[in-house]
Amino acid sequence: MNCILALTALICLYPIDTYNRLEVVYIQALRCTTADYRIVSQAAERNNCFGDNFIILLSIWQSENGGAGREFGVLHPRAIDTNLDTQAGWAAATVQKNRQRWIDSGRQGEYIDFLANRYCPAESDPVGNVNWKRNVQFWVNKLKEVKI
């Protein structure tokens, strides 16, 4: 039986066992628990963060590598020092909203660069901005290479 699932770079028709294998492969690549992965996946789904945006969200999670309440590096007063679900939700919304801003602005440059300038502005931290772009792009490439 096939189910429509939006987990990877495209919304595809996958047999349910393929979806489960992909989830396991991502969990292994990210070195996270199944419970944490599912929390992040649910936060992404609530914010319509699918496909490439979902891969970017997972990449931000790995790049930020923050402690409890800062897993995604979201420092907004209503998100900081909260929990993984809140951090993932704010990050997913940021990825999704900024994708639309990038499209509306004429898709100038690469989306990761556009997002980095919002997520980790060079004006605030020039070295951090460069590192953020490099680290997120590394994880995007790694997760897009995942084979099931």
N, CA, C and O of each residue as an XYZ file, in Angstrom:
592
protein
N       0.855     -1.184      0.000
C       0.000      0.000      0.000
C       0.893      1.236      0.000
O       1.883      1.299      0.729
N       0.538      2.206     -0.815
C       1.326      3.435     -0.906
C       0.667      4.563     -0.132
O      -0.558      4.648     -0.046
N       1.514      5.436      0.436
C       1.038      6.624      1.153
C       1.780      7.828      0.607
O       2.946      7.719      0.226
N       1.119      8.976      0.564
C       1.804     10.199      0.138
C       2.475     10.794      1.357
O       1.819     11.120      2.346
N       3.775     10.931      1.280
C       4.563     11.433      2.404
C       5.494     12.531      1.919
O       6.117     12.403      0.866
N       5.586     13.595      2.677
C       6.486     14.688      2.322
C       7.628     14.698      3.314
O       7.531     15.341      4.360
N       8.719     13.990      3.005
C       9.834     13.917      3.927
C      11.134     14.338      3.277
O      11.988     14.931      3.936
N      11.301     14.047      2.006
C      12.570     14.349      1.359
C      12.439     15.542      0.438
O      11.499     16.326      0.563
N      13.376     15.684     -0.489
C      13.431     16.855     -1.345
C      12.189     17.028     -2.216
O      11.939     18.132     -2.699
N      11.417     15.989     -2.429
C      10.188     16.078     -3.202
C       9.072     15.392     -2.438
O       9.325     14.521     -1.606
N       7.840     15.784     -2.720
C       6.711     15.039     -2.178
C       6.518     13.875     -3.141
O       6.182     14.070     -4.309
N       6.734     12.662     -2.637
C       6.771     11.481     -3.485
C       5.767     10.440     -3.021
O       5.269     10.497     -1.897
N       5.480      9.498     -3.891
C       4.663      8.352     -3.533
C       5.624      7.244     -3.113
O       6.342      6.692     -3.946
N       5.637      6.918     -1.818
C       6.540      5.922     -1.272
C       5.752      4.813     -0.600
O       4.757      5.090      0.069
N       6.168      3.572     -0.760
C       5.598      2.532      0.092
C       5.972      2.856      1.539
O       7.042      3.409      1.797
N       5.103      2.517      2.468
C       5.322      2.882      3.863
C       6.645      2.337      4.391
O       7.282      2.997      5.212
N       7.080      1.156      3.950
C       8.354      0.627      4.447
C       9.525      1.461      3.943
O      10.552      1.540      4.617
N       9.395      2.086      2.770
C      10.448      2.974      2.270
C      10.539      4.219      3.145
O      11.638      4.668      3.472
N       9.389      4.779      3.527
C       9.362      5.936      4.420
C      10.064      5.596      5.726
O      10.889      6.373      6.208
N       9.749      4.459      6.293
C      10.370      4.054      7.556
C      11.878      3.891      7.399
O      12.633      4.262      8.298
N      12.325      3.346      6.279
C      13.765      3.190      6.045
C      14.436      4.555      5.917
O      15.531      4.760      6.441
N      13.787      5.485      5.225
C      14.354      6.827      5.070
C      14.473      7.503      6.428
O      15.493      8.126      6.725
N      13.447      7.386      7.244
C      13.487      7.953      8.587
C      14.649      7.364      9.380
O      15.368      8.099     10.057
N      14.839      6.064      9.305
C      15.934      5.403     10.020
C      17.280      5.897      9.508
O      18.191      6.144     10.298
N      17.413      6.042      8.193
C      18.687      6.504      7.617
C      18.984      7.937      8.064
O      20.123      8.253      8.409
N      17.966      8.805      8.060
C      18.170     10.172      8.545
C      18.558     10.174     10.023
O      19.464     10.903     10.428
N      17.883      9.369     10.816
C      18.195      9.297     12.247
C      19.636      8.874     12.449
O      20.334      9.423     13.302
N      20.087      7.898     11.668
C      21.478      7.448     11.772
C      22.440      8.542     11.323
O      23.456      8.771     11.977
N      22.139      9.217     10.224
C      23.022     10.278      9.716
C      23.112     11.438     10.704
O      24.172     12.042     10.871
N      21.991     11.743     11.354
C      21.944     12.866     12.290
C      22.421     12.487     13.692
O      22.696     13.353     14.522
N      22.511     11.194     13.937
C      22.890     10.683     15.264
C      21.963     11.247     16.355
O      22.414     11.741     17.388
N      20.672     11.156     16.089
C      19.687     11.640     17.051
C      18.773     10.488     17.448
O      18.811      9.418     16.840
N      17.967     10.705     18.453
C      17.019      9.675     18.856
C      15.800      9.729     17.946
O      15.511     10.754     17.329
N      15.096      8.613     17.874
C      13.864      8.568     17.100
C      12.859      9.575     17.653
O      12.171     10.250     16.887
N      12.772      9.676     18.962
C      11.827     10.610     19.594
C      12.147     12.046     19.201
O      11.242     12.801     18.845
N      13.419     12.439     19.258
C      13.797     13.807     18.886
C      13.530     14.068     17.407
O      13.037     15.135     17.042
N      13.851     13.102     16.560
C      13.602     13.253     15.122
C      12.118     13.470     14.867
O      11.743     14.319     14.058
N      11.287     12.720     15.542
C       9.844     12.845     15.334
C       9.311     14.182     15.855
O       8.383     14.744     15.273
N       9.881     14.688     16.930
C       9.498     16.018     17.423
C       9.810     17.064     16.352
O       8.981     17.923     16.053
N      10.999     16.984     15.785
C      11.400     17.939     14.746
C      10.520     17.768     13.504
O      10.100     18.757     12.905
N      10.242     16.534     13.120
C       9.387     16.271     11.951
C       7.989     16.849     12.147
O       7.423     17.436     11.225
N       7.436     16.685     13.340
C       6.097     17.208     13.621
C       6.093     18.737     13.618
O       5.147     19.353     13.127
N       7.131     19.344     14.157
C       7.241     20.811     14.124
C       7.345     21.292     12.683
O       6.753     22.310     12.321
N       8.092     20.566     11.863
C       8.215     20.924     10.446
C       6.857     20.821      9.760
O       6.466     21.712      9.005
N       6.147     19.742     10.024
C       4.841     19.542      9.401
C       3.865     20.659      9.792
O       3.139     21.171      8.940
N       3.847     21.036     11.069
C       2.954     22.117     11.528
C       3.225     23.428     10.794
O       2.329     24.259     10.645
N       4.458     23.609     10.339
C       4.865     24.848      9.675
C       5.023     24.687      8.166
O       5.628     25.531      7.505
N       4.473     23.593      7.626
C       4.551     23.333      6.174
C       5.981     23.368      5.662
O       6.251     23.880      4.576
N       6.875     22.828      6.439
C       8.304     22.822      6.105
C       8.662     21.438      5.567
O       9.042     20.544      6.324
N       8.537     21.275      4.251
C       8.751     19.986      3.606
C       9.866     20.082      2.570
O      10.381     21.166      2.300
N      10.227     18.961      2.002
C      11.176     18.910      0.900
C      12.525     19.504      1.259
O      13.095     19.187      2.303
N      13.032     20.365      0.391
C      14.332     20.991      0.630
C      14.336     21.782      1.937
O      15.347     21.824      2.638
N      13.209     22.405      2.260
C      13.145     23.159      3.510
C      13.308     22.248      4.724
O      13.936     22.635      5.710
N      12.751     21.048      4.660
C      12.913     20.100      5.764
C      14.382     19.687      5.904
O      14.901     19.581      7.015
N      15.034     19.457      4.786
C      16.454     19.098      4.818
C      17.266     20.258      5.400
O      18.197     20.030      6.172
N      16.928     21.486      5.042
C      17.611     22.657      5.611
C      17.351     22.734      7.113
O      18.264     23.031      7.884
N      16.124     22.470      7.531
C      15.807     22.479      8.956
C      16.668     21.467      9.715
O      17.246     21.793     10.752
N      16.750     20.250      9.201
C      17.598     19.235      9.846
C      19.060     19.682      9.858
O      19.787     19.430     10.819
N      19.477     20.338      8.794
C      20.857     20.815      8.687
C      21.156     21.917      9.698
O      22.249     21.972     10.262
N      20.187     22.782      9.921
C      20.344     23.833     10.941
C      20.466     23.191     12.314
O      21.303     23.597     13.119
N      19.642     22.197     12.581
C      19.684     21.480     13.858
C      21.085     20.943     14.123
O      21.627     21.102     15.217
N      21.658     20.311     13.115
C      22.994     19.739     13.276
C      24.062     20.820     13.375
O      25.013     20.689     14.147
N      23.909     21.878     12.603
C      24.911     22.951     12.599
C      24.906     23.741     13.893
O      25.965     24.064     14.433
N      23.725     24.053     14.389
C      23.625     24.818     15.637
C      24.056     23.956     16.825
O      24.813     24.400     17.688
N      23.562     22.722     16.853
C      23.987     21.765     17.877
C      23.898     22.353     19.286
O      24.770     22.122     20.124
N      22.832     23.115     19.532
C      22.678     23.781     20.821
C      22.194     22.848     21.915
O      21.633     21.784     21.649
N      22.416     23.256     23.114
C      21.944     22.496     24.269
C      20.439     22.631     24.422
O      19.771     23.234     23.583
N      19.916     22.072     25.487
C      18.479     22.077     25.743
C      17.924     23.502     25.696
O      18.450     24.414     26.334
N      16.851     23.669     24.926
C      16.224     24.980     24.798
C      16.892     25.906     23.807
O      16.449     27.036     23.599
N      17.971     25.419     23.191
C      18.694     26.217     22.181
C      19.146     25.325     21.025
O      20.115     25.632     20.330
N      18.439     24.232     20.835
C      18.842     23.211     19.858
C      19.030     23.764     18.453
O      19.909     23.311     17.719
N      18.210     24.740     18.072
C      18.280     25.329     16.733
C      18.891     26.723     16.748
O      18.939     27.392     15.716
N      19.353     27.158     17.902
C      19.976     28.471     18.000
C      18.998     29.623     17.906
O      19.410     30.754     17.649
N      17.709     29.369     18.106
C      16.707     30.430     18.049
C      16.761     31.201     19.365
O      16.542     30.638     20.437
N      17.054     32.489     19.267
C      17.264     33.305     20.465
C      16.123     34.276     20.757
O      16.265     35.159     21.602
N      15.009     34.125     20.076
C      13.858     34.981     20.356
C      13.404     34.732     21.796
O      13.416     33.588     22.249
N      13.009     35.768     22.516
C      12.613     35.595     23.923
C      11.548     34.525     24.165
O      11.540     33.896     25.223
N      10.645     34.309     23.195
C       9.611     33.286     23.387
C      10.077     31.891     22.983
O       9.343     30.920     23.166
N      11.293     31.777     22.436
C      11.789     30.477     21.996
C      13.017     30.008     22.774
O      13.261     28.807     22.891
N      13.776     30.944     23.298
C      15.027     30.591     23.966
C      14.738     29.893     25.302
O      13.802     30.243     26.020
N      15.559     28.915     25.600
C      15.450     28.160     26.852
C      14.075     27.528     27.030
O      13.524     27.522     28.131
N      13.524     26.995     25.936
C      12.227     26.332     25.992
C      12.427     24.823     25.862
O      12.834     24.163     26.818
N      12.141     24.283     24.685
C      12.317     22.849     24.450
C      12.540     22.603     22.961
O      12.471     23.529     22.153
N      12.806     21.360     22.611
C      13.105     21.012     21.219
C      11.936     21.344     20.303
O      12.148     21.865     19.208
N      10.720     21.058     20.719
C       9.556     21.327     19.889
C       9.431     22.816     19.569
O       9.199     23.187     18.418
N       9.581     23.654     20.563
C       9.476     25.105     20.347
C      10.607     25.596     19.456
O      10.370     26.355     18.516
N      11.819     25.175     19.738
C      12.960     25.567     18.914
C      12.774     25.113     17.465
O      13.003     25.888     16.536
N      12.362     23.865     17.275
C      12.163     23.325     15.926
C      11.035     24.062     15.216
O      11.129     24.329     14.018
N       9.977     24.391     15.937
C       8.862     25.117     15.334
C       9.261     26.501     14.860
O       8.921     26.906     13.748
N       9.978     27.223     15.697
C      10.448     28.561     15.310
C      11.408     28.472     14.127
O      11.330     29.274     13.196
N      12.306     27.503     14.167
C      13.266     27.351     13.064
C      12.545     26.963     11.773
O      12.861     27.493     10.708
N      11.582     26.047     11.855
C      10.829     25.627     10.662
C      10.076     26.811     10.062
O      10.067     26.995      8.845
N       9.450     27.606     10.912
C       8.734     28.793     10.423
C       9.698     29.775      9.769
O       9.376     30.379      8.746
N      10.869     29.930     10.354
C      11.884     30.831      9.791
C      12.329     30.350      8.416
O      12.424     31.143      7.480
N      12.599     29.064      8.293
C      13.022     28.500      7.005
C      11.918     28.695      5.968
O      12.179     29.135      4.849
N      10.700     28.369      6.343
C       9.572     28.452      5.422
C       9.292     29.898      5.004
O       9.164     30.180      3.812
N       9.198     30.805      5.957
C       8.891     32.212      5.648
C       9.995     32.859      4.832
O       9.723     33.651      3.930
N      11.238     32.525      5.143
C      12.338     33.129      4.398
C      12.472     32.555      2.997
O      12.972     33.230      2.098
N      12.034     31.319      2.801
C      12.006     30.769      1.433
C      11.059     31.629      0.587
O      11.372     31.969     -0.554
N       9.902     31.975      1.155
C       8.948     32.806      0.412
C       9.504     34.216      0.189
O       9.324     34.787     -0.887
N      10.171     34.776      1.185
C      10.790     36.104      1.014
C      11.835     36.072     -0.099
O      11.921     36.998     -0.905
N      12.623     35.009     -0.137
C      13.655     34.847     -1.163
C      13.011     34.764     -2.544
O      13.486     35.390     -3.491
N      11.944     34.001     -2.658
C      11.216     33.884     -3.932
C      10.651     35.247     -4.325
O      10.802     35.681     -5.467
N       9.999     35.921     -3.376
C       9.395     37.227     -3.650
C      10.421     38.280     -4.052
O      10.100     39.216     -4.784
N      11.663     38.126     -3.570
C      12.712     39.102     -3.893
C      13.432     38.769     -5.202
O      14.405     39.433     -5.558
N      12.964     37.753     -5.914
C      13.548     37.438     -7.218
C      14.611     36.360     -7.186
O      15.363     36.207     -8.149
N      14.690     35.604     -6.090
C      15.633     34.475     -5.974
C      17.069     34.887     -6.282
O      17.791     34.182     -6.987
N      17.466     36.018     -5.752
C      18.832     36.475     -5.991
C      19.789     35.698     -5.105
O      19.600     35.621     -3.891
N      20.807     35.131     -5.709
C      21.782     34.337     -4.961
C      21.205     33.004     -4.520
O      20.100     32.626     -4.907
N      21.969     32.306     -3.709
C      21.540     31.004     -3.191
C      20.655     31.202     -1.971
O      20.857     32.133     -1.192
N      19.679     30.327     -1.811
C      18.765     30.451     -0.686
C      19.488     30.321      0.658
O      19.151     31.033      1.604
N      20.466     29.435      0.759
C      21.212     29.268      2.027
C      21.873     30.588      2.423
O      21.877     30.942      3.602
N      22.427     31.315      1.464
C      23.043     32.611      1.760
C      21.996     33.611      2.243
O      22.224     34.345      3.204
N      20.850     33.635      1.570
C      19.760     34.527      1.966
C      19.310     34.204      3.393
O      19.157     35.099      4.224
N      19.103     32.925      3.660
C      18.655     32.495      4.982
C      19.701     32.820      6.044
O      19.353     33.267      7.137
N      20.956     32.603      5.740
C      22.033     32.879      6.703
C      22.040     34.344      7.110
O      22.309     34.672      8.266
N      21.746     35.220      6.167
C      21.751     36.648      6.469
C      20.596     37.060      7.379
O      20.615     38.148      7.955
N      19.598     36.197      7.510
C      18.503     36.420      8.460
C      18.752     35.655      9.760
O      18.523     36.174     10.852
N      19.216     34.431      9.628
C      19.367     33.530     10.775
C      20.593     33.885     11.609
O      20.564     33.826     12.838
N      21.658     34.251     10.926
C      22.926     34.588     11.592
C      23.549     35.759     10.825
O      24.504     35.568     10.071
N      23.012     36.967     11.015
C      23.430     38.112     10.197
C      24.918     38.437     10.313
O      25.495     38.422     11.401
N      25.513     38.729      9.172
C      26.932     39.081      9.131
C      27.206     40.357      9.926
O      28.291     40.525     10.483
N      26.217     41.259      9.979
C      26.396     42.505     10.726
C      26.620     42.225     12.217
O      27.360     42.945     12.888
N      25.980     41.182     12.719
C      26.106     40.822     14.136
C      27.312     39.940     14.400
O      27.957     40.051     15.443
N      27.616     39.055     13.442
C      28.690     38.086     13.638
C      29.230     37.648     12.279
O      28.789     36.629     11.747
N      30.181     38.401     11.704
C      30.664     38.082     10.360
C      31.288     36.688     10.251
O      31.087     35.996      9.253
N      32.029     36.284     11.255
C      32.653     34.954     11.225
C      31.578     33.883     11.377
O      31.595     32.873     10.675
N      30.650     34.108     12.292
C      29.561     33.165     12.500
C      28.714     32.983     11.255
O      28.284     31.868     10.957
N      28.466     34.063     10.520
C      27.686     34.001      9.290
C      28.351     33.086      8.272
O      27.692     32.235      7.674
N      29.649     33.256      8.075
C      30.394     32.418      7.128
C      30.382     30.967      7.587
O      30.154     30.061      6.785
N      30.625     30.746      8.865
C      30.629     29.376      9.398
C      29.242     28.735      9.303
O      29.120     27.554      8.977
N      28.194     29.524      9.591
C      26.828     29.007      9.535
C      26.516     28.520      8.122
O      26.009     27.413      7.939
N      26.822     29.351      7.125
C      26.579     28.967      5.727
C      27.316     27.673      5.379
O      26.739     26.752      4.802
N      28.577     27.622      5.733
C      29.394     26.448      5.408
C      28.858     25.196      6.100
O      28.741     24.142      5.474
N      28.534     25.307      7.380
C      28.059     24.146      8.129
C      26.693     23.665      7.661
O      26.477     22.464      7.500
N      25.772     24.594      7.444
C      24.444     24.202      6.974
C      24.553     23.566      5.588
O      23.911     22.550      5.323
N      25.356     24.154      4.707
C      25.513     23.582      3.364
C      26.131     22.191      3.430
O      25.748     21.314      2.655
N      27.074     21.971      4.334
C      27.670     20.642      4.515
C      26.577     19.617      4.832
O      26.524     18.554      4.214
N      25.707     19.936      5.793
C      24.657     19.003      6.200
C      23.598     18.839      5.115
O      23.072     17.741      4.934
N      23.277     19.900      4.396
C      22.331     19.774      3.284
C      22.875     18.770      2.276
O      22.160     17.864      1.848
N      24.136     18.930      1.899
C      24.750     18.014      0.933
C      24.761     16.581      1.464
O      24.459     15.639      0.731
N      25.108     16.424      2.730
C      25.174     15.082      3.326
C      23.791     14.419      3.337
O      23.665     13.240      3.003
N      22.770     15.164      3.714
C      21.431     14.584      3.799
C      20.826     14.325      2.411
O      20.028     13.403      2.243
N      21.203     15.129      1.435
C      20.702     14.882      0.074
C      21.362     13.658     -0.558
O      20.834     13.085     -1.510
N      22.508     13.264     -0.029
C      23.201     12.079     -0.535
C      22.642     10.782      0.054
O      22.995      9.694     -0.401
N      21.781     10.888      1.050
C      21.250      9.717      1.733
C      20.527      8.826      0.726
O      19.701      9.294     -0.058
N      20.842      7.577      0.762
C      20.221      6.582     -0.106
C      19.431      5.601      0.749
O      19.859      5.208      1.834
N      18.266      5.216      0.233
C      17.451      4.246      0.963
C      17.424      2.914      0.241
O      16.785      1.971      0.708
